[in-house]
Amino acid sequence: MKKTIRTIALGLGLTGLVLLAGGGYLLVEQQRFDASAIRTTGTVIEVLRSRESLSSGSSSAHRIEYLYRPRVRFTDDNGAEREFLSSVATRSLQHQPGQQITVWYDPNDPATARIDRTSDAVAGLMLLGMGAVFLLFGGGFGLYLLRERARRRLRQTGTLVHAEIVEVEKNPSLQVNGRTPWRIRAQWKNPTTGKTHLFVSENLWLDPGPFLDNRTVKVYIERNNPKRHYMDVSFLPETA
């Protein structure tokens, strides 16, 4: 199970980094293009239509949609006549042959001509957003693995103490699908130093109250740093 989670975390993280790199590249390219682009007027000479088959939820059910790309002719600043097929496709027919249309192009590379000056910026922002989401989920899985490793280390090398349960509370700072988790608060007085330490369990999605037969709970603490601790809640039944 942990190996699977590790693989998922790594895959999500790498995908997120690739998407962020791609988005950053497109934004840099957009800035470079904007710095030198020349605006002129072109003419739509034809509109190419391509067919796209979309699944409608069933493997045997598909719907057909069409994408439209205008082919545009313009004259560059050297008087040379140029043609290009727009890289931006639309699902509706927005251009007609003979229509005058604004064209942006790089004078050092007229082949970069386009009718939508912000296409790279929009695509770049979309990739950045997707990359951030993938990294967020990958980081979440990674954080879970780190916490599990820390708990395993505490169970193996930590000092076991029996802390007195103070209360069972709800955690108002977290809510998922309208549900708020519970937490167990417990305290333990160090007989050596006389100091009282407060421990808090992980978020629990099952009310632990009915399962607290004793007034104490097992807590594994780091020997020289009780702030690093793990409360053993294995007495709770597993939730589906």
C-alpha positions as CSV (number, residue, x, y, z in Angstrom):
1,M,0.0,0.0,0.0
2,K,2.7,2.4,1.0
3,K,4.7,1.6,-2.2
4,T,1.6,2.4,-4.2
5,I,1.1,5.7,-2.4
6,R,4.8,6.5,-3.0
7,T,4.5,5.8,-6.7
8,I,1.4,8.0,-6.9
9,A,3.1,10.8,-5.0
10,L,6.1,10.6,-7.3
11,G,4.0,10.5,-10.5
12,L,1.9,13.4,-9.4
13,G,4.9,15.4,-8.4
14,L,6.8,14.8,-11.6
15,T,3.7,15.5,-13.7
16,G,3.2,18.8,-11.8
17,L,6.9,19.8,-12.4
18,V,6.6,19.1,-16.1
19,L,3.3,21.1,-16.4
20,L,4.9,24.0,-14.5
21,A,7.9,23.9,-16.7
22,G,5.7,23.9,-19.8
23,G,3.6,26.7,-18.6
24,G,6.6,28.8,-17.7
25,Y,8.1,28.2,-21.1
26,L,4.9,29.4,-22.9
27,L,4.7,32.5,-20.7
28,V,8.4,33.4,-21.5
29,E,7.7,32.8,-25.2
30,Q,4.7,35.0,-25.0
31,Q,6.7,37.8,-23.4
32,R,9.4,37.4,-26.1
33,F,6.8,37.5,-28.8
34,D,5.1,40.6,-27.4
35,A,8.4,42.4,-27.2
36,S,8.9,42.3,-31.0
37,A,5.5,41.5,-32.5
38,I,4.2,43.7,-35.3
39,R,0.5,44.2,-35.8
40,T,-1.0,44.2,-39.3
41,T,-4.1,43.2,-41.2
42,G,-4.6,39.9,-42.9
43,T,-7.4,38.3,-45.0
44,V,-9.0,35.0,-44.3
45,I,-8.7,33.0,-47.5
46,E,-10.3,29.8,-46.3
47,V,-11.6,28.1,-43.1
48,L,-10.6,24.5,-42.6
49,R,-13.0,22.2,-40.7
50,S,-11.9,19.1,-38.9
51,R,-14.1,16.5,-37.2
52,E,-13.7,15.5,-33.5
53,S,-15.3,12.5,-31.9
54,L,-16.2,12.9,-28.3
55,S,-17.2,10.2,-25.8
56,S,-20.5,10.9,-24.0
57,G,-19.8,8.6,-21.0
58,S,-20.4,5.3,-22.7
59,S,-17.8,3.4,-24.7
60,S,-20.4,2.9,-27.5
61,A,-21.8,6.4,-27.5
62,H,-20.0,9.2,-29.2
63,R,-20.9,12.6,-30.5
64,I,-19.4,14.4,-33.4
65,E,-18.2,18.0,-33.2
66,Y,-16.3,20.2,-35.6
67,L,-13.3,22.5,-35.1
68,Y,-12.6,25.5,-37.3
69,R,-9.2,27.0,-38.2
70,P,-8.9,30.0,-40.5
71,R,-6.1,30.2,-43.1
72,V,-4.9,33.8,-43.3
73,R,-2.8,35.7,-45.9
74,F,-1.0,38.9,-45.0
75,T,1.9,41.1,-46.2
76,D,4.9,41.5,-43.9
77,D,6.9,44.7,-43.5
78,N,9.3,43.6,-46.3
79,G,6.4,43.4,-48.7
80,A,6.5,39.6,-48.8
81,E,3.1,37.8,-49.0
82,R,2.7,35.2,-46.2
83,E,0.1,32.6,-45.4
84,F,-0.5,30.7,-42.1
85,L,-3.0,28.4,-40.6
86,S,-4.2,29.6,-37.2
87,S,-3.0,27.4,-34.3
88,V,-6.2,28.3,-32.4
89,A,-9.3,26.2,-33.3
90,T,-12.8,27.1,-32.3
91,R,-16.0,25.0,-32.0
92,S,-18.0,27.6,-33.8
93,L,-17.5,29.2,-37.2
94,Q,-16.1,32.6,-36.3
95,H,-14.5,33.6,-39.6
96,Q,-15.5,33.7,-43.2
97,P,-13.3,33.8,-46.4
98,G,-12.6,37.4,-47.4
99,Q,-12.9,38.7,-43.8
100,Q,-10.3,41.2,-42.7
101,I,-8.6,40.1,-39.5
102,T,-5.8,41.4,-37.2
103,V,-2.5,39.6,-37.4
104,W,0.5,39.7,-35.1
105,Y,3.9,38.4,-36.2
106,D,7.6,38.5,-35.3
107,P,9.5,40.4,-38.1
108,N,12.5,38.1,-37.5
109,D,10.3,35.0,-37.8
110,P,7.1,35.7,-39.8
111,A,6.2,32.0,-39.5
112,T,5.2,32.8,-35.9
113,A,2.2,34.8,-37.2
114,R,-1.0,34.4,-35.2
115,I,-4.5,35.9,-34.9
116,D,-4.7,35.5,-31.1
117,R,-1.8,37.3,-29.4
118,T,-2.6,35.9,-26.0
119,S,-2.9,32.2,-26.9
120,D,0.5,31.2,-25.4
121,A,-0.2,33.2,-22.2
122,V,-3.6,31.5,-21.7
123,A,-2.2,28.1,-22.4
124,G,0.8,28.9,-20.1
125,L,-1.5,30.0,-17.2
126,M,-3.6,26.8,-17.7
127,L,-0.5,24.6,-17.5
128,L,0.7,26.5,-14.4
129,G,-2.7,26.0,-12.7
130,M,-2.8,22.3,-13.6
131,G,0.9,21.9,-12.5
132,A,0.1,23.5,-9.1
133,V,-2.9,21.1,-8.6
134,F,-0.8,18.1,-9.4
135,L,2.0,19.2,-7.1
136,L,-0.5,19.9,-4.3
137,F,-1.9,16.4,-4.5
138,G,1.5,14.9,-4.9
139,G,2.7,16.9,-1.9
140,G,-0.3,15.7,0.1
141,F,0.6,12.1,-0.5
142,G,4.2,12.8,0.2
143,L,3.3,14.5,3.5
144,Y,1.2,11.5,4.4
145,L,4.2,9.2,3.8
146,L,6.5,11.4,5.9
147,R,4.1,11.4,8.7
148,E,3.7,7.6,8.5
149,R,7.5,7.3,8.6
150,A,7.8,9.6,11.6
151,R,5.0,7.6,13.4
152,R,6.7,4.3,12.6
153,R,10.0,5.7,14.0
154,L,8.3,6.9,17.2
155,R,6.6,3.5,17.7
156,Q,10.0,1.8,17.3
157,T,12.3,4.1,19.1
158,G,10.1,6.5,21.1
159,T,9.2,6.3,24.8
160,L,5.8,4.9,25.6
161,V,3.8,6.9,28.1
162,H,0.2,6.7,29.3
163,A,-1.4,10.1,29.0
164,E,-4.6,11.1,30.8
165,I,-7.4,12.0,28.4
166,V,-8.5,15.6,28.9
167,E,-11.3,15.9,26.3
168,V,-12.6,14.8,22.9
169,E,-13.2,17.8,20.7
170,K,-14.1,18.7,17.1
171,N,-11.5,20.4,15.0
172,P,-13.3,23.5,13.6
173,S,-10.4,24.4,11.3
174,L,-11.0,21.5,9.0
175,Q,-14.2,20.5,7.1
176,V,-14.6,17.9,4.3
177,N,-18.0,17.4,2.7
178,G,-19.7,19.1,5.5
179,R,-18.0,16.9,8.1
180,T,-15.7,18.1,10.9
181,P,-13.2,15.6,12.4
182,W,-12.6,14.8,16.1
183,R,-9.4,15.0,18.1
184,I,-8.4,13.6,21.4
185,R,-6.5,15.8,23.8
186,A,-4.5,14.2,26.6
187,Q,-1.8,15.3,29.1
188,W,1.1,13.6,30.8
189,K,3.3,14.8,33.7
190,N,6.9,14.0,33.3
191,P,8.0,12.5,36.6
192,T,11.6,13.6,36.1
193,T,11.0,17.2,35.3
194,G,7.6,17.7,36.8
195,K,6.4,19.4,33.6
196,T,3.0,18.6,32.1
197,H,2.9,18.0,28.4
198,L,-0.3,18.2,26.2
199,F,-0.7,15.8,23.3
200,V,-3.2,16.0,20.4
201,S,-4.2,13.1,18.2
202,E,-4.5,13.1,14.5
203,N,-7.8,14.1,12.9
204,L,-10.3,11.3,13.4
205,W,-13.4,10.9,11.2
206,L,-15.1,8.6,13.8
207,D,-16.2,9.9,17.2
208,P,-13.7,8.2,19.5
209,G,-15.8,8.9,22.7
210,P,-17.7,5.6,22.8
211,F,-14.5,3.6,22.4
212,L,-12.5,5.2,25.2
213,D,-12.9,2.5,27.9
214,N,-9.9,3.9,29.9
215,R,-9.1,7.4,31.0
216,T,-5.6,7.1,29.5
217,V,-4.3,6.7,26.0
218,K,-0.9,5.4,24.7
219,V,1.4,8.1,23.4
220,Y,4.9,7.6,21.9
221,I,7.2,10.5,22.5
222,E,10.7,11.4,21.4
223,R,12.9,11.0,24.4
224,N,14.3,14.5,24.5
225,N,11.5,16.3,22.7
226,P,8.0,15.4,23.9
227,K,6.6,17.8,21.4
228,R,7.2,15.2,18.8
229,H,4.7,12.5,19.6
230,Y,2.3,10.0,18.2
231,M,-0.9,9.1,19.9
232,D,-1.9,5.5,19.4
233,V,-5.5,5.3,18.2
234,S,-5.4,1.8,16.9
235,F,-8.1,0.9,19.4
236,L,-10.6,2.6,17.1
237,P,-12.4,0.5,14.5
238,E,-11.4,1.1,10.9
239,T,-13.8,3.2,8.9
240,A,-14.9,2.2,5.4
